[in-house]
Amino acid sequence: GAVPTRVGNEARAAVEEFFPPSHGLAVFYSTGMEAVEFALRVARQVTGKKGVVGFNGCMHGKSMATARLGWPNALATLPDFHSLPYLPERSEGEILESVRSTLATESIAAVFLEPLLGSRGGYIPSRPFAEQVSSLCAERGSLLIVDEIFTGFFRTGSPFLHRELGLTPDIVLIGKAMGNGFPVSGVVVDRRHPIAGSMLPGSTFAGNPLAASAVLATLREMRAHDMPAKVHRIEEVILAGLNGLTELGVALRGKGALWILELPTSMRVRDVMAHILQHGVIMSPTANYIRLLPSATITIEHLTDACRIIREACRAQRDTGR
Ligand SMILES: Cc1ncc(COP(=O)(O)O)c(C=O)c1O
């Protein structure tokens, strides 16, 4: 991973085109979790502080540390990790209060935020909330780290959701869509925070030529299409096709091409998933949520049909559950 390659440099430049000149790609990795771990090291080194704040329900990975940030990880009690209650259990006002008091009383290196709860209920915080978290970080000398591994590169319509929330994070974590299925992630850092060897950047497969080629090809392809328009059309079809599910007690939350169905307790996720899969639609379950993540290349006919199958699966479950 340490040897520079031409394709690696081109992939780096292609990523950086998506960011203002103030921010640069510090390093590629293979998985999201590695990117988050690196961000933890950068934050501690840059600020000289140890504490980190995450929000319950935000997914940042499954290593001991990343899972401790926002996920139930009974196996790790790490010192200096503060996992704060979040949406929908608390109001934005209450969450801000807990951020304010944690930053005031603890020595916090960074606050981690997933801008859309992609592995939980699909909640997106309001812009004023996000801006206040950012201001609190700036006041207290803590870094703001936004995890766009799931939401980045047009998944929700715009290149990055944090911009719609009015944020200029110190670190943006990227991954998933930029490899179009190939495992690759990256860490984009404000250039005011130089990367030092003591932050342990890189790993065996970080930025390998195959991963770099996947990034380069994917980002070039994205540039060749009107991605916001494509994703907007996907959103319209999903809303038209699935909004009616609220009548069955199914909540629909999300944005662009990232949607989460929250099923009522009377419906079993496993059975709904089995029905949907049997009819040829692949979705992704987590807890009592089902995620619909169409690719940008999906045809409107396929998507409309998928929505019909999802509606039928939920109706069938409602009827057997009666
Ligand atoms: C927002 C977010 N961050 C980080 C991760 C962790 O990525 P990985 O599973 O590649 O380690 C995920 C995985 O789903 C994610 O959705």
The ligand as a Gaussian input file, in Angstrom:
#p B3LYP/6-31G(d) Opt

LIG

0 1
 C      -21.934000       4.599000       7.542000
 C      -21.034000       3.404000       7.661000
 N      -19.806000       3.565000       8.165000
 C      -18.951000       2.523000       8.295000
 C      -19.323000       1.266000       7.925000
 C      -18.354000       0.134000       8.091000
 O      -17.917000      -0.310000       6.860000
 P      -17.268000      -1.770000       6.701000
 O      -18.384000      -2.753000       6.909000
 O      -16.746000      -1.772000       5.284000
 O      -16.199000      -1.901000       7.702000
 C      -20.603000       1.047000       7.406000
 C      -21.025000      -0.315000       7.021000
 O      -22.141000      -0.610000       6.761000
 C      -21.490000       2.141000       7.260000
 O      -22.723000       1.993000       6.772000

